[in-house]
Amino acid sequence: MPALRRRKPPLKLHLQVGSRAVRAPTETQLRRWASAALRSPGEITVRIVGTAEGRRLNCRYRGENHATNVLSFPYAPSRGAIHGDIVLCAPVIAREARHQDKTLEAHYAHLTVHAVLHLQGYRHARRSEAERMEALEKKVLTKLGYPDPYEASG
């Protein structure tokens, strides 16, 4: 008897591009990555930003005066559905991908999966939380055909 495949929960994805990033992911890519990490139905807005907007948002919401690669803003679940915003800072992600010798696509995929897990309540403040979250990220990314994002490249 063939194994039953779990149906992917429905995802309503909204894409906003607030940066003239040359190589931002497509809506199709973002939907694929987010859906792979989603365990419940969801409505997610993904905004691709430049350095200035990334810095402003990171300063306002995290108190850090620099642009960061990804920010997640979860909202209270409604009828079991996940709702939230994800901000991806294109220049930071591109720089990190180069420095870490990763493809830009793989790095965007990792950060999208990471952010979707945050929207679902996963955290990495404590070591045990980080290990659990990283294991799940690796599992999702492997299913998507990407390498382990935590493995040192060389």
DSSP file (Angstrom, degrees, kcal/mol; ACC not computed):
  #  RESIDUE AA STRUCTURE BP1 BP2  ACC     N-H-->O    O-->H-N    N-H-->O    O-->H-N    TCO  KAPPA ALPHA  PHI   PSI    X-CA   Y-CA   Z-CA
    1    1 A M              0   0    0      0, 0.0     3,-0.1     0, 0.0     0, 0.0   0.000 360.0 360.0 360.0 127.0    0.0    0.0    0.0
    2    2 A P        -     0   0    0      0, 0.0     2,-0.1     0, 0.0     0, 0.0  -0.300 360.0-102.1 -66.8 148.3    1.5    3.3   -1.0
    3    3 A A        -     0   0    0      1,-0.1     2,-0.3     0, 0.0     0, 0.0  -0.417  36.1-115.6 -67.9 142.0    2.4    5.8    1.7
    4    4 A L        -     0   0    0     -2,-0.1     2,-0.4    -3,-0.1    -1,-0.1  -0.632  26.1-136.7 -78.6 134.6   -0.1    8.7    2.1
    5    5 A R        -     0   0    0     -2,-0.3     2,-0.3     1,-0.0    -1,-0.0  -0.770  18.4-118.5 -93.3 136.8    1.4   12.1    1.3
    6    6 A R        -     0   0    0     -2,-0.4     2,-0.2     1,-0.1    -1,-0.0  -0.566  29.5-123.4 -72.6 129.5    0.6   14.9    3.7
    7    7 A R        -     0   0    0     -2,-0.3    -1,-0.1     1,-0.1     0, 0.0  -0.520  26.4-112.9 -73.0 140.2   -1.3   17.7    1.9
    8    8 A K        -     0   0    0     -2,-0.2    31,-0.1     1,-0.1    -1,-0.1  -0.542  32.9-113.7 -72.0 135.9    0.4   21.0    2.1
    9    9 A P        -     0   0    0      0, 0.0    31,-0.1     0, 0.0    29,-0.1  -0.394  42.6 -92.7 -65.6 148.7   -1.7   23.5    4.1
   10   10 A P        -     0   0    0      0, 0.0    32,-2.3     0, 0.0     2,-0.4  -0.334  42.8-161.6 -64.3 143.7   -3.0   26.4    2.0
   11   11 A L  E     -a   42   0A   0     30,-0.2     2,-0.7    -3,-0.1    32,-0.2  -0.993  14.5-160.9-130.8 126.5   -0.8   29.5    1.8
   12   12 A K  E     -a   43   0A   0     30,-2.9    32,-2.5    -2,-0.4     2,-0.4  -0.941  23.5-171.6-101.8 113.7   -1.8   33.0    0.8
   13   13 A L  E     -a   44   0A   0     -2,-0.7     2,-0.5    30,-0.2    32,-0.2  -0.912  12.3-168.5-114.8 132.8    1.4   34.7   -0.1
   14   14 A H  E     -a   45   0A   0     30,-2.6    32,-3.4    -2,-0.4     2,-0.5  -0.977   9.0-157.8-118.2 130.3    1.8   38.4   -0.8
   15   15 A L  E     -a   46   0A   0     -2,-0.5     2,-0.4    30,-0.2    32,-0.2  -0.924  10.7-179.1-113.1 131.2    5.1   39.7   -2.2
   16   16 A Q  E     -a   47   0A   0     30,-2.8    32,-2.8    -2,-0.5     2,-0.7  -0.996  11.0-160.0-124.8 131.4    6.2   43.3   -2.0
   17   17 A V  E     +a   48   0A   0     -2,-0.4    32,-0.2    30,-0.2    30,-0.1  -0.920  19.6 165.2-114.8 107.3    9.5   44.4   -3.5
   18   18 A G        +     0   0    0     30,-3.1    32,-0.4    -2,-0.7     2,-0.3   0.196  61.0  63.7-103.6  13.5   10.7   47.7   -1.9
   19   19 A S  S    S-     0   0    0     29,-0.4    29,-0.1    30,-0.2     5,-0.1  -0.953  79.5-127.4-135.7 152.7   14.2   47.4   -3.3
   20   20 A R        +     0   0    0     -2,-0.3    29,-0.1     3,-0.0     2,-0.0  -0.130  48.8 167.6 -89.3  38.3   15.7   47.4   -6.8
   21   21 A A    >   -     0   0    0      1,-0.2     3,-0.7    27,-0.1    -2,-0.1  -0.314  32.6-145.4 -56.9 128.7   17.5   44.2   -5.9
   22   22 A V  T 3  S+     0   0    0      1,-0.2    -1,-0.2    -2,-0.0     2,-0.1   0.886  91.2  29.3 -66.3 -39.7   18.9   42.7   -9.0
   23   23 A R  T 3  S+     0   0    0     67,-0.0    -1,-0.2     3,-0.0     3,-0.1  -0.398  76.7 154.5-125.0  56.5   18.4   39.1   -8.0
   24   24 A A    <   -     0   0    0     -3,-0.7    81,-0.1    -2,-0.1    -7,-0.0  -0.530  50.4-100.6 -76.5 150.3   15.4   38.9   -5.7
   25   25 A P        -     0   0    0      0, 0.0    -1,-0.1     0, 0.0     2,-0.1  -0.288  38.0-111.1 -67.9 158.3   13.5   35.6   -5.6
   26   26 A T     >  -     0   0    0      1,-0.1     4,-2.5    -3,-0.1     5,-0.2  -0.394  24.5-110.0 -82.9 165.1   10.3   35.2   -7.5
   27   27 A E  H  > S+     0   0    0      1,-0.2     4,-2.6     2,-0.2     5,-0.2   0.879 120.2  56.0 -61.8 -37.4    6.9   34.8   -5.9
   28   28 A T  H  > S+     0   0    0      2,-0.2     4,-2.1     1,-0.2    -1,-0.2   0.920 108.7  46.2 -61.6 -44.7    6.9   31.2   -7.1
   29   29 A Q  H  > S+     0   0    0      2,-0.2     4,-2.6     1,-0.2     5,-0.2   0.949 113.3  48.5 -62.8 -48.7   10.2   30.4   -5.3
   30   30 A L  H  X S+     0   0    0     -4,-2.5     4,-2.8     1,-0.2     5,-0.3   0.900 111.1  50.8 -59.7 -41.4    9.1   32.2   -2.1
   31   31 A R  H  X S+     0   0    0     -4,-2.6     4,-2.6     2,-0.2    -1,-0.2   0.910 110.6  49.5 -62.5 -43.0    5.8   30.3   -2.2
   32   32 A R  H  X S+     0   0    0     -4,-2.1     4,-1.7    -5,-0.2    -2,-0.2   0.932 115.0  43.4 -62.2 -47.0    7.6   26.9   -2.6
   33   33 A W  H  X S+     0   0    0     -4,-2.6     4,-0.9     2,-0.2    -2,-0.2   0.924 116.7  45.5 -66.8 -45.4   10.0   27.6    0.2
   34   34 A A  H >X S+     0   0    0     -4,-2.8     4,-1.1    -5,-0.2     3,-0.7   0.918 111.6  52.4 -65.5 -43.3    7.4   29.0    2.6
   35   35 A S  H 3< S+     0   0    0     -4,-2.6     3,-0.4    -5,-0.3    -1,-0.2   0.867 103.4  58.5 -60.7 -36.8    4.9   26.2    1.9
   36   36 A A  H 3< S+     0   0    0     -4,-1.7    -1,-0.2     1,-0.2    -2,-0.2   0.802 112.8  39.1 -64.4 -28.5    7.6   23.6    2.6
   37   37 A A  H << S+     0   0    0     -4,-0.9     2,-0.3    -3,-0.7    -1,-0.2   0.560  93.4 104.4 -96.7 -10.3    8.0   24.9    6.1
   38   38 A L     <  +     0   0    0     -4,-1.1     4,-0.1    -3,-0.4    79,-0.1  -0.568  38.4 176.6 -80.9 131.0    4.4   25.6    6.8
   39   39 A R  S    S+     0   0    0     -2,-0.3    -1,-0.1     2,-0.1    -4,-0.0   0.529  71.2  31.2-106.8 -11.7    2.5   23.2    9.2
   40   40 A S  S    S-     0   0    0    -31,-0.1    41,-0.1     1,-0.1    -1,-0.1  -0.897 103.1 -74.9-136.7 163.4   -0.9   25.1    9.2
   41   41 A P        -     0   0    0      0, 0.0    41,-3.2     0, 0.0     2,-0.3  -0.264  61.8-173.1 -56.0 152.7   -2.7   27.3    6.7
   42   42 A G  E     -ab  11  82A   0    -32,-2.3   -30,-2.9    39,-0.3     2,-0.4  -0.991  36.1-153.4-152.4 158.1   -1.1   30.7    6.5
   43   43 A E  E     +ab  12  83A   0     39,-2.7    41,-1.7    -2,-0.3     2,-0.4  -0.963  32.1 173.0-130.8 115.1   -1.2   34.2    5.1
   44   44 A I  E     -ab  13  84A   0    -32,-2.5   -30,-2.6    -2,-0.4     2,-0.5  -0.971  23.8-154.4-130.4 134.9    2.2   35.7    4.8
   45   45 A T  E     -ab  14  85A   0     39,-2.0    41,-2.9    -2,-0.4     2,-0.5  -0.943  12.9-163.1-104.8 128.0    3.5   38.9    3.3
   46   46 A V  E     -ab  15  86A   0    -32,-3.4   -30,-2.8    -2,-0.5     2,-0.5  -0.954   4.8-169.1-111.0 125.9    7.1   38.8    2.2
   47   47 A R  E     -ab  16  87A   0     39,-3.0    41,-2.8    -2,-0.5     2,-0.6  -0.969  10.6-153.0-118.3 126.3    8.8   42.2    1.6
   48   48 A I  E     +ab  17  88A   0    -32,-2.8   -30,-3.1    -2,-0.5   -29,-0.4  -0.866  27.5 179.8 -95.9 123.9   12.2   42.4   -0.1
   49   49 A V  E     - b   0  89A   0     39,-2.8    41,-1.9    -2,-0.6   -30,-0.2  -0.773  24.9-120.8-124.7 166.0   14.0   45.6    1.1
   50   50 A G     >  -     0   0    0    -32,-0.4     4,-2.3    -2,-0.3     5,-0.2  -0.316  45.8 -87.3 -91.7-177.3   17.2   47.5    0.6
   51   51 A T  H  > S+     0   0    0      1,-0.2     4,-2.7     2,-0.2     5,-0.2   0.889 122.4  52.8 -62.4 -43.7   19.8   48.3    3.2
   52   52 A A  H  > S+     0   0    0      2,-0.2     4,-2.4     1,-0.2    -1,-0.2   0.938 114.2  41.3 -62.7 -47.6   18.2   51.6    4.4
   53   53 A E  H  > S+     0   0    0      1,-0.2     4,-2.5     2,-0.2     5,-0.2   0.903 114.2  53.4 -67.1 -39.4   14.8   50.1    5.0
   54   54 A G  H  X S+     0   0    0     -4,-2.3     4,-2.2     1,-0.2    14,-0.3   0.902 110.3  47.5 -59.8 -41.7   16.3   47.0    6.6
   55   55 A R  H  X S+     0   0    0     -4,-2.7     4,-2.6     2,-0.2    11,-0.3   0.932 111.4  50.5 -65.0 -46.5   18.3   49.2    9.0
   56   56 A R  H  X S+     0   0    0     -4,-2.4     4,-2.6     1,-0.2    -2,-0.2   0.926 113.8  44.5 -58.7 -46.1   15.2   51.3    9.9
   57   57 A L  H  X S+     0   0    0     -4,-2.5     4,-2.7     2,-0.2     5,-0.4   0.908 113.8  48.9 -66.9 -42.0   13.1   48.2   10.6
   58   58 A N  H  X>S+     0   0    0     -4,-2.2     4,-2.0    -5,-0.2     6,-1.5   0.887 113.9  47.4 -64.9 -38.5   15.9   46.5   12.6
   59   59 A C  H  X5S+     0   0    0     -4,-2.6     4,-1.1     4,-0.3    -2,-0.2   0.934 115.5  44.8 -66.5 -46.9   16.5   49.6   14.6
   60   60 A R  H  <5S+     0   0    0     -4,-2.6    -2,-0.2    -5,-0.2    -1,-0.2   0.906 126.3  27.4 -66.0 -43.3   12.8   50.2   15.3
   61   61 A Y  H  <5S+     0   0    0     -4,-2.7    -3,-0.2    -5,-0.2    -2,-0.2   0.687 136.6  23.0 -99.3 -19.5   11.9   46.6   16.2
   62   62 A R  H  <5S-     0   0    0     -4,-2.0    -3,-0.2    -5,-0.4    -2,-0.2   0.458  94.8-122.4-124.7  -5.0   15.1   45.1   17.6
   63   63 A G     << +     0   0    0     -4,-1.1     2,-0.5    -5,-0.5    -4,-0.3   0.712  69.3 128.5  72.6  19.7   17.0   48.2   18.7
   64   64 A E        -     0   0    0     -6,-1.5     2,-1.4     2,-0.1    -1,-0.2  -0.945  55.1-143.7-114.6 127.1   20.0   47.4   16.4
   65   65 A N  S    S+     0   0    0     -2,-0.5     2,-0.3    -6,-0.1   -10,-0.1  -0.360  71.4  72.8 -90.7  57.2   21.3   50.1   14.1
   66   66 A H  S    S-     0   0    0     -2,-1.4     2,-0.2   -11,-0.3    -2,-0.1  -0.974  86.2 -96.5-156.7 156.9   22.2   47.9   11.1
   67   67 A A        -     0   0    0     -2,-0.3     2,-0.3    -9,-0.1   -12,-0.2  -0.561  39.7-159.6 -74.6 141.6   20.4   46.0    8.4
   68   68 A T        -     0   0    0    -14,-0.3    21,-0.3    -2,-0.2    24,-0.2  -0.800  25.7-113.3-119.0 164.6   19.9   42.4    9.1
   69   69 A N  S    S+     0   0    0     -2,-0.3    20,-2.4     1,-0.2     2,-0.3   0.908  90.7   4.9 -66.9 -44.2   19.2   39.5    6.7
   70   70 A V  E     -C   88   0A   0     18,-0.2     2,-0.4    22,-0.1    18,-0.2  -1.000  54.1-169.5-147.4 143.0   15.7   38.6    7.8
   71   71 A L  E     -C   87   0A   0     16,-2.1    16,-2.7    -2,-0.3     2,-0.4  -0.984  10.9-157.4-128.1 142.9   13.0   39.8   10.2
   72   72 A S  E     -C   86   0A   0     -2,-0.4    14,-0.2    14,-0.2    44,-0.0  -0.974   6.7-171.1-123.0 136.3    9.8   38.0   11.1
   73   73 A F  E     -C   85   0A   0     12,-3.0    12,-2.0    -2,-0.4     2,-0.2  -0.814  12.2-166.5-126.8  89.8    6.7   39.6   12.5
   74   74 A P  E     -C   84   0A   0      0, 0.0     2,-0.3     0, 0.0    10,-0.3  -0.491   3.3-157.0 -77.0 146.6    4.2   36.9   13.7
   75   75 A Y  E     -C   83   0A   0      8,-2.9     8,-0.6    -2,-0.2     3,-0.1  -0.783  39.2 -75.3-113.7 163.3    0.6   37.9   14.4
   76   76 A A  E     -     0   0A   0     -2,-0.3    -1,-0.1     1,-0.1     5,-0.1  -0.341  58.6-106.5 -58.2 132.4   -1.9   36.1   16.6
   77   77 A P  E     -     0   0A   0      0, 0.0     2,-0.5     0, 0.0     5,-0.2  -0.298  30.4-150.6 -60.6 145.4   -3.1   33.0   14.9
   78   78 A S  E >  S-C   81   0A   0      3,-1.3     3,-2.0     1,-0.1    -3,-0.0  -0.979  72.4 -19.1-122.8 119.4   -6.7   33.2   13.6
   79   79 A R  T 3  S-     0   0    0     -2,-0.5    -1,-0.1     1,-0.3     3,-0.1   0.873 128.0 -52.5  51.2  42.1   -8.8   30.1   13.4
   80   80 A G  T 3  S+     0   0    0      1,-0.3     2,-0.3   -40,-0.1    -1,-0.3   0.469 110.1 126.8  78.8   1.2   -5.6   28.0   13.5
   81   81 A A  E <   - C   0  78A   0     -3,-2.0    -3,-1.3   -41,-0.1     2,-0.4  -0.679  59.5-124.1 -95.7 148.2   -4.0   29.8   10.6
   82   82 A I  E     -b   42   0A   0    -41,-3.2   -39,-2.7    -2,-0.3     2,-0.4  -0.737  29.3-176.1 -88.0 133.4   -0.5   31.4   10.7
   83   83 A H  E     +bC  43  75A   0     -8,-0.6    -8,-2.9    -2,-0.4     2,-0.3  -0.995  21.1 114.9-130.3 137.8   -0.4   35.1    9.9
   84   84 A G  E     -bC  44  74A   0    -41,-1.7   -39,-2.0    -2,-0.4     2,-0.4  -0.978  49.5-106.1 177.6 172.8    2.8   37.3    9.7
   85   85 A D  E     -bC  45  73A   0    -12,-2.0   -12,-3.0    -2,-0.3     2,-0.4  -0.908  20.3-161.6-117.4 145.1    5.2   39.4    7.7
   86   86 A I  E     -bC  46  72A   0    -41,-2.9   -39,-3.0    -2,-0.4     2,-0.5  -0.996   3.5-161.1-125.3 132.5    8.7   38.5    6.6
   87   87 A V  E     -bC  47  71A   0    -16,-2.7   -16,-2.1    -2,-0.4     2,-0.5  -0.969   5.4-169.8-115.6 122.7   11.3   41.1    5.6
   88   88 A L  E     -bC  48  70A   0    -41,-2.8   -39,-2.8    -2,-0.5     2,-0.9  -0.956  14.6-146.2-112.9 123.9   14.3   40.0    3.6
   89   89 A C  E  >  -b   49   0A   0    -20,-2.4     4,-2.5    -2,-0.5     3,-0.2  -0.783  10.2-160.9 -94.5 103.1   17.1   42.5    3.1
   90   90 A A  H  > S+     0   0    0    -41,-1.9     4,-2.6    -2,-0.9     5,-0.2   0.864  84.5  48.3 -55.8 -47.8   18.4   41.8   -0.4
   91   91 A P  H  > S+     0   0    0      0, 0.0     4,-2.2     0, 0.0    -1,-0.2   0.901 114.0  47.1 -64.2 -37.8   21.9   43.4   -0.1
   92   92 A V  H  > S+     0   0    0     -3,-0.2     4,-2.7     2,-0.2    -2,-0.2   0.926 113.3  48.7 -66.8 -43.6   22.7   41.7    3.2
   93   93 A I  H  X S+     0   0    0     -4,-2.5     4,-2.5     1,-0.2    -1,-0.2   0.911 111.6  49.4 -63.3 -42.9   21.5   38.3    1.9
   94   94 A A  H  X S+     0   0    0     -4,-2.6     4,-2.0    -5,-0.2    -1,-0.2   0.918 112.4  47.9 -62.3 -43.3   23.6   38.7   -1.3
   95   95 A R  H  X S+     0   0    0     -4,-2.2     4,-2.6    -5,-0.2    -2,-0.2   0.924 112.7  48.4 -64.3 -44.6   26.7   39.7    0.8
   96   96 A E  H  X S+     0   0    0     -4,-2.7     4,-2.6     1,-0.2    -2,-0.2   0.913 108.9  53.4 -63.0 -42.2   26.2   36.8    3.2
   97   97 A A  H  <>S+     0   0    0     -4,-2.5     5,-2.8     1,-0.2     4,-0.4   0.923 111.5  46.2 -59.4 -44.1   25.8   34.3    0.3
   98   98 A R  H ><5S+     0   0    0     -4,-2.0     3,-1.1     3,-0.2    -2,-0.2   0.949 114.9  46.1 -62.2 -48.8   29.1   35.5   -1.2
   99   99 A H  H 3<5S+     0   0    0     -4,-2.6    -2,-0.2     1,-0.3    -1,-0.2   0.820 116.7  44.5 -65.4 -31.5   31.0   35.4    2.1
  100  100 A Q  T 3<5S-     0   0    0     -4,-2.6    -1,-0.3    -5,-0.2    53,-0.2   0.385 109.5-123.0 -93.7   3.0   29.6   31.9    3.0
  101  101 A D  T < 5 +     0   0    0     -3,-1.1     2,-0.3    -4,-0.4    -3,-0.2   0.910  66.0 135.6  54.4  47.1   30.2   30.6   -0.5
  102  102 A K      < -     0   0    0     -5,-2.8    -1,-0.2    -6,-0.2     2,-0.2  -0.828  62.3-100.4-116.5 157.7   26.5   29.7   -1.0
  103  103 A T     >  -     0   0    0     -2,-0.3     4,-2.0     1,-0.1     5,-0.2  -0.512  29.5-123.7 -72.6 150.6   24.2   30.2   -3.9
  104  104 A L  H  > S+     0   0    0      1,-0.2     4,-2.6     2,-0.2     5,-0.2   0.905 112.2  53.3 -60.4 -41.7   22.0   33.2   -3.6
  105  105 A E  H  > S+     0   0    0      1,-0.2     4,-2.6     2,-0.2    -1,-0.2   0.926 108.1  48.7 -60.1 -46.6   19.0   31.0   -4.1
  106  106 A A  H  > S+     0   0    0      2,-0.2     4,-2.4     1,-0.2    -1,-0.2   0.874 112.2  49.2 -62.9 -37.2   20.0   28.5   -1.4
  107  107 A H  H  X S+     0   0    0     -4,-2.0     4,-2.6     2,-0.2     5,-0.2   0.920 111.6  47.8 -71.0 -42.7   20.5   31.4    1.1
  108  108 A Y  H  X S+     0   0    0     -4,-2.6     4,-2.3     2,-0.2     5,-0.2   0.921 111.8  51.5 -59.9 -43.5   17.1   33.0    0.3
  109  109 A A  H  X S+     0   0    0     -4,-2.6     4,-2.5    -5,-0.2     5,-0.2   0.933 111.0  47.9 -59.3 -46.5   15.5   29.5    0.6
  110  110 A H  H  X S+     0   0    0     -4,-2.4     4,-2.8     1,-0.2    -2,-0.2   0.936 113.1  46.3 -60.7 -48.0   17.1   29.0    4.0
  111  111 A L  H  X S+     0   0    0     -4,-2.6     4,-2.2     1,-0.2    -1,-0.2   0.837 112.2  51.2 -68.6 -31.1   16.2   32.4    5.4
  112  112 A T  H  X S+     0   0    0     -4,-2.3     4,-2.4    -5,-0.2    -1,-0.2   0.938 112.5  45.4 -68.2 -46.7   12.6   32.1    4.1
  113  113 A V  H  X S+     0   0    0     -4,-2.5     4,-2.2    -5,-0.2    -2,-0.2   0.929 113.0  51.8 -59.6 -46.0   12.2   28.7    5.8
  114  114 A H  H  X S+     0   0    0     -4,-2.8     4,-1.9    -5,-0.2    -1,-0.2   0.919 111.4  46.7 -56.0 -47.5   13.8   30.1    9.0
  115  115 A A  H  X S+     0   0    0     -4,-2.2     4,-2.2     1,-0.2    -1,-0.2   0.888 109.5  52.9 -66.4 -40.2   11.4   33.0    9.0
  116  116 A V  H  X S+     0   0    0     -4,-2.4     4,-1.0     1,-0.2    -1,-0.2   0.879 107.7  52.4 -64.4 -36.8    8.3   30.8    8.4
  117  117 A L  H ><>S+     0   0    0     -4,-2.2     5,-2.3     1,-0.2     3,-0.7   0.913 107.5  52.0 -64.3 -41.0    9.4   28.7   11.4
  118  118 A H  H ><5S+     0   0    0     -4,-1.9     3,-2.1     1,-0.2    -2,-0.2   0.911 104.4  56.3 -59.1 -41.7    9.6   31.8   13.5
  119  119 A L  H 3<5S+     0   0    0     -4,-2.2    -1,-0.2     1,-0.3   -36,-0.2   0.773 105.6  53.1 -61.2 -24.1    6.1   32.8   12.4
  120  120 A Q  T <<5S-     0   0    0     -4,-1.0    -1,-0.3    -3,-0.7    -2,-0.2   0.302 129.9 -94.0 -94.8   7.8    5.0   29.4   13.8
  121  121 A G  T < 5S+     0   0    0     -3,-2.1    -3,-0.2     1,-0.3     2,-0.2   0.433  75.3 143.6  99.7  -1.0    6.6   30.0   17.1
  122  122 A Y      < -     0   0    0     -5,-2.3    -1,-0.3    -6,-0.1     2,-0.3  -0.494  24.9-178.2 -72.8 143.3   10.0   28.4   16.8
  123  123 A R        -     0   0    0     -2,-0.2    10,-0.3     6,-0.1     9,-0.1  -0.854  28.0-159.6-134.7 168.6   12.8   30.2   18.5
  124  124 A H        +     0   0    0     -2,-0.3     6,-0.1     9,-0.1    -2,-0.0   0.020  56.5 113.5-141.6  31.5   16.5   29.8   18.9
  125  125 A A  S    S+     0   0    0      4,-0.0     2,-0.3     5,-0.0    -1,-0.0   0.885  78.7  47.4 -70.9 -38.6   17.4   31.8   22.1
  126  126 A R  S  > S-     0   0    0      1,-0.1     4,-2.7     0, 0.0     5,-0.2  -0.712  91.4-116.1-102.5 156.0   18.4   28.7   24.0
  127  127 A R  H  > S+     0   0    0     -2,-0.3     4,-2.7     1,-0.2     5,-0.2   0.899 115.1  51.0 -56.9 -44.8   20.7   26.0   22.7
  128  128 A S  H  > S+     0   0    0      1,-0.2     4,-1.9     2,-0.2    -1,-0.2   0.888 111.9  47.9 -63.6 -38.3   18.0   23.3   22.8
  129  129 A E  H  > S+     0   0    0      2,-0.2     4,-2.7     1,-0.2    -2,-0.2   0.920 111.9  49.9 -65.6 -43.9   15.6   25.5   20.8
  130  130 A A  H  X S+     0   0    0     -4,-2.7     4,-3.0     1,-0.2     5,-0.2   0.910 110.0  50.1 -62.4 -43.1   18.3   26.3   18.3
  131  131 A E  H  X S+     0   0    0     -4,-2.7     4,-2.0    -5,-0.2    -1,-0.2   0.908 112.8  46.9 -63.0 -41.6   19.1   22.7   17.8
  132  132 A R  H  X S+     0   0    0     -4,-1.9     4,-1.9    -5,-0.2    -2,-0.2   0.928 115.3  45.4 -65.4 -45.2   15.5   21.8   17.3
  133  133 A M  H  X S+     0   0    0     -4,-2.7     4,-2.6   -10,-0.3    -2,-0.2   0.920 113.0  49.6 -66.7 -43.9   15.0   24.7   14.8
  134  134 A E  H  X S+     0   0    0     -4,-3.0     4,-2.7     1,-0.2    -1,-0.2   0.890 109.1  52.8 -63.1 -39.2   18.2   24.0   12.9
  135  135 A A  H  X S+     0   0    0     -4,-2.0     4,-2.1    -5,-0.2    -1,-0.2   0.908 111.2  46.7 -62.5 -41.3   17.3   20.3   12.5
  136  136 A L  H  X S+     0   0    0     -4,-1.9     4,-2.6     2,-0.2     5,-0.2   0.903 110.9  51.9 -68.1 -40.9   13.9   21.2   11.1
  137  137 A E  H  X S+     0   0    0     -4,-2.6     4,-2.9     1,-0.2     5,-0.2   0.939 110.6  48.6 -58.6 -47.2   15.4   23.8    8.8
  138  138 A K  H  X S+     0   0    0     -4,-2.7     4,-2.5     1,-0.2    -2,-0.2   0.909 111.2  50.2 -59.6 -43.2   17.9   21.1    7.5
  139  139 A K  H  X S+     0   0    0     -4,-2.1     4,-2.0     2,-0.2    -1,-0.2   0.932 113.8  44.1 -62.1 -47.4   15.0   18.6    7.0
  140  140 A V  H  X S+     0   0    0     -4,-2.6     4,-1.5     1,-0.2    -2,-0.2   0.931 115.1  48.1 -64.1 -46.4   12.9   21.1    5.0
  141  141 A L  H  X>S+     0   0    0     -4,-2.9     5,-3.0    -5,-0.2     4,-0.6   0.866 109.1  53.6 -65.9 -36.4   15.8   22.4    2.9
  142  142 A T  H ><5S+     0   0    0     -4,-2.5     3,-1.2    -5,-0.2    -1,-0.2   0.924 107.6  51.0 -62.3 -43.9   16.9   18.8    2.1
  143  143 A K  H 3<5S+     0   0    0     -4,-2.0    -1,-0.2     1,-0.3    -2,-0.2   0.824 109.4  51.7 -61.8 -30.6   13.4   18.0    0.9
  144  144 A L  H 3<5S-     0   0    0     -4,-1.5    -1,-0.3    -5,-0.1    -2,-0.2   0.559 123.1-107.9 -82.2  -8.8   13.6   21.1   -1.3
  145  145 A G  T <<5S+     0   0    0     -3,-1.2    -3,-0.2    -4,-0.6    -2,-0.1   0.666  75.8 129.2  92.7  18.4   17.0   19.9   -2.7
  146  146 A Y      < -     0   0    0     -5,-3.0    -1,-0.3    -6,-0.1    -2,-0.1  -0.753  58.1-108.2-105.6 154.2   19.3   22.4   -1.0
  147  147 A P        -     0   0    0      0, 0.0    -1,-0.1     0, 0.0    -6,-0.0  -0.253  50.1 -74.9 -74.0 166.0   22.4   21.6    1.1
  148  148 A D    >   -     0   0    0      1,-0.2     3,-1.0     2,-0.1   -10,-0.1  -0.455  40.7-151.1 -58.4 118.5   22.7   21.9    4.8
  149  149 A P  T 3  S+     0   0    0      0, 0.0    -1,-0.2     0, 0.0   -15,-0.0   0.657  92.8  52.1 -72.5 -13.6   22.9   25.7    5.5
  150  150 A Y  T 3  S+     0   0    0    -16,-0.1     2,-0.4     2,-0.1    -2,-0.1   0.491  83.1 105.3 -99.7  -5.1   25.0   25.1    8.6
  151  151 A E  S <  S-     0   0    0     -3,-1.0     2,-0.2     1,-0.1     0, 0.0  -0.607  80.7-112.3 -77.5 131.3   27.6   23.0    7.0
  152  152 A A        -     0   0    0     -2,-0.4     2,-0.2     1,-0.1    -1,-0.1  -0.421  31.3-136.5 -63.4 131.1   30.9   24.8    6.5
  153  153 A S              0   0    0    -53,-0.2   -51,-0.1    -2,-0.2    -1,-0.1  -0.534 360.0 360.0 -85.3 156.6   31.5   25.2    2.8
  154  154 A G              0   0    0     -2,-0.2    -1,-0.1   -53,-0.1   -53,-0.1   0.394 360.0 360.0-175.5 360.0   34.9   24.6    1.5
